[in-house]
Amino acid sequence: MTSSVQPRTTSAYYVQAILSFALAGGGLAIGIAYLPVSAWMRAFLALGLLYTVTSAFTLAKVIRDRQEADEMVTRVDQARLEKLLAEHDPFRVES
């Protein structure tokens, strides 16, 4: 059975993603904190920010889980095909 090459992400990519997320979230949080509006409106915007962040993490997890499940199905199908090909003898004569 042949194994597929798994793409690997580099450490620099991880650092860039973490910094990007931290800067975006921090900048938005600071922007909400210094908005010239009432505390209730700031609290509403902060809850919206938290909901958006948790929804983004959930969406990323669901997409990753679906991709991993599709890979597993593909591997099972590939193993079945390889088994059929290994058992197939084109020179066998049925008697």
PLY file of the C-alpha trace (Angstrom):
ply
format ascii 1.0
element vertex 95
property float x
property float y
property float z
element edge 94
property int vertex1
property int vertex2
end_header
0.00 0.00 0.00
1.34 3.41 -0.88
1.18 6.20 1.63
0.26 9.70 0.58
2.55 12.60 1.36
1.13 14.72 4.16
1.76 18.44 3.76
3.61 19.85 6.75
3.35 23.42 7.92
6.46 25.19 9.09
7.09 26.80 12.47
7.15 30.19 10.78
3.62 29.61 9.50
2.41 28.72 12.99
4.05 31.83 14.46
2.56 34.02 11.72
-0.92 32.59 12.32
-0.68 33.06 16.09
0.64 36.61 15.78
-1.99 37.51 13.21
-4.77 36.17 15.43
-3.38 37.90 18.53
-2.96 41.23 16.77
-6.44 41.13 15.22
-8.15 40.10 18.46
-6.11 42.48 20.60
-6.61 45.40 18.25
-10.34 44.84 18.14
-10.53 44.44 21.93
-8.60 47.69 22.45
-10.82 49.42 19.90
-13.93 48.25 21.74
-12.48 49.33 25.11
-11.76 52.88 23.90
-14.95 53.40 21.94
-16.80 56.53 23.07
-20.02 54.64 23.88
-21.76 53.42 27.00
-20.56 50.39 28.97
-23.56 48.34 27.84
-22.68 48.86 24.20
-19.03 47.96 24.87
-20.15 44.79 26.65
-22.39 43.87 23.72
-19.53 44.36 21.24
-17.14 42.37 23.46
-19.63 39.48 23.58
-19.94 39.68 19.81
-16.15 39.50 19.52
-16.00 36.43 21.79
-18.82 34.73 19.88
-17.06 35.38 16.57
-13.77 33.97 17.86
-15.36 30.81 19.29
-17.37 30.33 16.09
-14.19 30.60 14.02
-12.48 27.93 16.14
-15.51 25.66 15.87
-15.69 26.10 12.11
-11.98 25.33 11.74
-12.38 22.17 13.84
-15.40 20.97 11.84
-13.59 21.52 8.54
-10.50 19.69 9.83
-12.58 16.77 11.15
-14.43 16.44 7.83
-11.16 16.48 5.90
-9.68 13.79 8.18
-12.81 11.64 7.76
-12.62 12.00 3.97
-8.95 10.96 4.08
-9.86 7.87 6.10
-12.57 6.86 3.61
-10.13 7.40 0.75
-7.52 5.20 2.46
-10.05 2.41 3.06
-11.21 2.55 -0.56
-7.60 2.52 -1.75
-6.81 -0.51 0.45
-9.83 -2.39 -0.95
-8.77 -1.61 -4.50
-5.21 -2.73 -3.85
-6.48 -5.98 -2.31
-8.68 -6.64 -5.36
-5.78 -5.94 -7.71
-3.44 -8.18 -5.70
-5.94 -11.06 -5.79
-6.68 -10.65 -9.49
-4.87 -13.12 -11.74
-5.40 -12.28 -15.42
-4.01 -15.69 -16.50
-6.31 -17.79 -14.33
-8.63 -20.04 -16.33
-12.07 -20.76 -14.93
-12.85 -24.48 -15.16
0 1
1 2
2 3
3 4
4 5
5 6
6 7
7 8
8 9
9 10
10 11
11 12
12 13
13 14
14 15
15 16
16 17
17 18
18 19
19 20
20 21
21 22
22 23
23 24
24 25
25 26
26 27
27 28
28 29
29 30
30 31
31 32
32 33
33 34
34 35
35 36
36 37
37 38
38 39
39 40
40 41
41 42
42 43
43 44
44 45
45 46
46 47
47 48
48 49
49 50
50 51
51 52
52 53
53 54
54 55
55 56
56 57
57 58
58 59
59 60
60 61
61 62
62 63
63 64
64 65
65 66
66 67
67 68
68 69
69 70
70 71
71 72
72 73
73 74
74 75
75 76
76 77
77 78
78 79
79 80
80 81
81 82
82 83
83 84
84 85
85 86
86 87
87 88
88 89
89 90
90 91
91 92
92 93
93 94
